[in-house]
Structures are given as C-alpha cells and as structure tokens.
C-alpha cells in the first residue's frame, strides 16, 4: 500500500507517483503524512516538500504558497511555484 501523491504548480503538473511518506511545511509547522492519515487541508508556507518513495529514494521540491490536502491516502499539493530540486 502507498500514498498517491500529486504535486502541481499553478499551471502544470510537477510530479505524480506513489510514496510512503510526504513531509511539507505549513503555516502551522511541518507535517508528515503516511498511509492512513486523517483527512486534512493545510496552508503551505515557503519551504521544501520531501517525498519518500517506496524504494527509499527521495524527491525534494521547493514549494511556495499554496495548500496541501489529504484524503483516502491521496495527497494533493498545489503550490504557486513548485520545482523539483533533487
């Protein structure tokens, strides 16, 4: 089982795939999302979004303002500016 993650910028898809963990900075602090997380809607703060793939590899993206939502093991991150860093 895995999270389905959709990372999108205002005008294009940045990355979509499956992951075991997503960590993002919100205006209330950093949040970690794993399988089975309760539904949530959060406002992003400027910072990194770290996505850990099922094989242990990591994707790091820089995200500015936007939001993050989680429901039924689907994580959607919509950021005004989002770009993969590594």
Kinemage of the C-alpha trace (Angstrom):
@kinemage 1
@onewidth
@group {chain A} dominant
@subgroup {mainchain}
@vectorlist {calphas} color= white
{ca unk a 1} P 0.000 0.000 0.000
{ca unk a 2} L 1.214 3.512 -0.776
{ca unk a 3} L 0.191 7.128 -0.851
{ca unk a 4} L -0.736 8.577 -4.215
{ca unk a 5} L 0.959 11.970 -4.436
{ca unk a 6} L 0.124 14.767 -6.873
{ca unk a 7} L 2.437 17.793 -6.772
{ca unk a 8} L 1.248 20.565 -9.046
{ca unk a 9} L 2.183 24.171 -9.703
{ca unk a 10} L -0.376 26.757 -10.682
{ca unk a 11} L -0.089 25.936 -14.379
{ca unk a 12} L 1.396 22.426 -14.691
{ca unk a 13} L 1.922 19.057 -13.049
{ca unk a 14} L 5.326 18.806 -11.351
{ca unk a 15} L 5.321 15.171 -10.162
{ca unk a 16} L 2.831 12.350 -9.642
{ca unk a 17} L 3.523 8.936 -8.206
{ca unk a 18} L 3.426 6.664 -5.180
{ca unk a 19} L 5.222 7.317 -1.918
{ca unk a 20} L 5.483 6.051 1.644
{ca unk a 21} L 5.955 9.481 3.283
{ca unk a 22} L 5.374 13.150 2.454
{ca unk a 23} L 6.747 15.948 4.638
{ca unk a 24} L 5.773 19.569 3.966
{ca unk a 25} L 5.998 22.912 5.747
{ca unk a 26} L 2.668 24.557 6.559
{ca unk a 27} L 1.955 27.881 8.221
{ca unk a 28} L 1.400 25.932 11.476
{ca unk a 29} L 4.627 23.935 11.198
{ca unk a 30} L 5.967 20.860 9.455
{ca unk a 31} L 3.619 17.952 8.806
{ca unk a 32} L 4.339 14.345 7.925
{ca unk a 33} L 1.832 12.274 6.002
{ca unk a 34} L 1.853 8.471 5.973
{ca unk a 35} L -0.640 5.849 4.825
{ca unk a 36} L -3.875 6.053 6.799
{ca unk a 37} L -3.518 9.754 7.708
{ca unk a 38} L -6.730 11.516 8.656
{ca unk a 39} L -8.188 13.902 6.062
{ca unk a 40} L -6.615 17.334 6.359
{ca unk a 41} L -6.360 20.625 4.499
{ca unk a 42} L -3.303 22.765 5.240
{ca unk a 43} L -1.910 26.071 4.002
{ca unk a 44} L 1.662 25.757 2.721
{ca unk a 45} L 4.469 28.008 3.852
{ca unk a 46} L 7.551 28.559 1.713
{ca unk a 47} L 9.896 25.600 2.033
{ca unk a 48} L 10.670 22.078 0.974
{ca unk a 49} L 8.268 19.273 0.219
{ca unk a 50} L 10.059 15.967 0.804
{ca unk a 51} L 8.594 12.851 -0.800
{ca unk a 52} L 9.995 9.450 0.176
{ca unk a 53} L 9.326 6.818 -2.455
{ca unk a 54} L 8.544 3.212 -1.581
{ca unk a 55} L 12.064 2.146 -2.577
{ca unk a 56} L 13.589 4.690 -0.164
{ca unk a 57} L 14.643 7.241 -2.794
{ca unk a 58} L 13.636 10.830 -2.107
{ca unk a 59} L 12.295 13.662 -4.180
{ca unk a 60} L 12.711 17.184 -2.827
{ca unk a 61} L 10.740 20.071 -4.261
{ca unk a 62} L 10.758 23.742 -3.431
{ca unk a 63} L 7.218 24.998 -2.877
{ca unk a 64} L 5.949 28.474 -2.177
{ca unk a 65} L 2.421 29.417 -1.148
{ca unk a 66} L -0.447 27.034 -1.796
{ca unk a 67} L -2.193 24.200 0.005
{ca unk a 68} L -1.955 20.526 0.825
{ca unk a 69} L -4.886 18.148 1.115
{ca unk a 70} L -5.055 14.539 2.228
{ca unk a 71} L -7.993 12.186 1.792
{ca unk a 72} L -8.151 8.404 1.345
{ca unk a 73} L -4.342 8.075 1.014
{ca unk a 74} L -4.247 10.675 -1.782
{ca unk a 75} L -2.012 13.690 -1.110
{ca unk a 76} L -2.511 16.713 -3.336
{ca unk a 77} L -0.052 19.587 -3.064
{ca unk a 78} L -0.876 22.719 -5.034
{ca unk a 79} L 1.830 25.375 -4.904
{ca unk a 80} L 2.059 28.732 -6.624
{ca unk a 81} L 5.647 27.930 -7.580
{ca unk a 82} L 6.859 24.363 -7.310
{ca unk a 83} L 10.033 22.894 -8.755
{ca unk a 84} L 11.885 19.633 -8.216
{ca unk a 85} L 15.248 20.295 -6.592
{ca unk a 86} L 16.562 16.725 -6.464
